[in-house]
Amino acid sequence: MGALFHLTFEQWLKYGIRKGYCSEQFCSTHDIAPVHHTEVDEWDNGGDPCAHVVRLGSYDDWDLGE
């Protein structure tokens, strides 16, 4: 298996940030979400761009109703 399969979650997340796959983490309650210039352009032209969000964690972190 490749080296990526042996990373901790924190190492994996930092790798994704370095590679540009995701933004740095931020608080969606207290911080302003980072936006791409194309999203700003769409807003300025009357569009309504979606911001796709994924909250990361383990099954123990979430109440899955199971």
Buried (B, 14 or more C-beta within 10 A) or exposed (E): EEEEEEEEEEEBBEBEEEEEEEEEEEEEEEEEEEEEEEBEEBEEEEEEEEEEEEEEEEEEEEEEEE
